[in-house]
């Protein structure tokens, strides 16, 4: 019986983690969040909001302040500004299969 449980746990660990770099009053950020939430049932993932105005996030504030929302997938730069469902599904599938690679165009203000 153990084997089945192990398998389940492995699958859960494969849920990609998406970091949404955001700050208060960012309407584009809210849209990206809604897009991700709408596909969550089909493409399970963990969504973490990172407030770039926090004291310990200065590095991200400096890089991303003109470009939020910025998204990371499993700690790698993914995309910025806008996200449609197709793009999100494609990237989450790649992440789940372990083939997601860092994308080009990371802002560096």
Secondary structure, DSSP 8 states (H G I E B T S, - for coil): -HHHHHHHHHHHHTSEEEEEEE-TT-HHHHHHHHHHHHHTTTS-EEEEEEETTSGGGHHHHHHHTTT-SEEEETTEEEEES---HHHHHHHHHHHHTT-----S-----
